[in-house]
Amino acid sequence: MASSFSQARLVTALNLRTLVTRWQSAAVTVVGIAGVMVVIVGVFSIYEGFRATLELSGAPDVMIILRGGSSDELQSGLALDAVKIVGDVPSVMRDADGPLVSGEVFSSVDLINKATGGMALVPLRGMGPQGPKLRSHLHFISGRMFTPGTNEIVVGQGAAHQFAGIEMGRELKLGANRWNVVGIFSDAGGLAESELWCDLTVLQGTLNYGTAVQSIRARLTSPEAFRAFKDAVTTDPRVNFSVVSERDYLANLSARLRGIIRSAGFAIAILMGLGAIFAALNTMYGAVAARTREIATLRALGFGAFPVVVSVLAEATMLGLVGALIGGAIGYMAFNGVQTSTLNMSSFSQVTFAFRVTGELLQWGLIYALVLALVGGVLPAIRAARLPIASGLREL
């Protein structure tokens, strides 16, 4: 067996040295694999970017309270005194300004999408004074937070990048009121960066909501306090609450669209993978045909079928590796960090996010590319091993 492996190393080295004379056919496989890799990286970077924005941006110690039976903010409605009831629960964190609780109203505003030129619904959120403290990674890039009780708006950097008319210092007309953009903020790439924020009471008046809110956010003393908090508010006879952590809430909102993107990605990867396999088959059959006399000579000198099979599969693997590395590099440079927006199917408003090309994504793409190359090399390798020595030596 040791002799067979030694022969395999020699035949593989000889085979790879002759690749330069067959570079045109080898390039077909490399380009095919690279194309598959670019598409895989492109499609699944959308999935990773959207997942990171919604699923990973939620905090485990921040709770979202909705009306019982509601699955999202648009379906929910709560009385203002519900905010005080939540704030009185012992497991809610407090600071010098009181409980870290914020009653919030969710609406949307029509803005022009810079990329398409069409109109899009952009989320507009009214929040209480403690609302900004419930966003752990809030950081102002320019300007400041809105002043409570005024017609001031702050804008997430994702929305500012994607939509026109909300630049720093601009005046924005919403309903009968005019609003001034006084700040642009970031939130570590989270969902908040898709939103516009303003004072809760001002937005309630603009929308004629009275004192009603649609949701309540509350920060707990720790994630482990969730069960005690949920038991306290869901058993209170004065209210009818549905409680979920912010992380789980955002994950549920994104599940449907993530499923669509993932299914489309797998379908595209399979279809393009078939094309790459045919390209590899064509290249490796051509390589075997070009080396017929060489293979027959090696067999006549005592080299077995195993080294021949290994040499063909090694060539296919190397071509697949080169194609995957090229495609991965192109995909990373082309897609990573690209800003876009899509429709949030729960709120029917836009969510801005950036494509994410992760190390795990590149790793799985590389594995898939190598599998395609190996599958494309199996049949040519078997044919090479079965070549009759006598007829092979007669090849010109």
Buried (B, 14 or more C-beta within 10 A) or exposed (E): EEEEEEBBEBBBEEBEEEBEEBEEBBBBBBBBBBBBBBBBBBBBBBBBBBBBBBBBBBBBBBBBBBBEEBBBBBEBBBBBEBBEBBBEBEBBBBEEEEBBBBBBBBBBBEBBBBEEEEEBBBBBBBBBBBBBBBBEBBEBEBBEBBEBEEBBBBBBBBBBBBBEBBEBEEEBEBEEEEBBBBBBBBBBBBBBBBBBBBBBBBBBBBBEBEEBBBBBBBBBBEEEBBEBBBEBBBEBEEBBBBBBBBBBBBBBBBBEBBEEBBEBBEEBBEEBBEEBBEBBBBBBBBBBBBBBBBBBBBBEEEBBBBBBBBBBBBBBBBBBBBBBBBBBBBBBEBBBEBBBBBEBEBBEBBBBBBBBBBEEBBEBBBEBBBBBBBBBBBBBBBBBBEBEEEEBBEBE
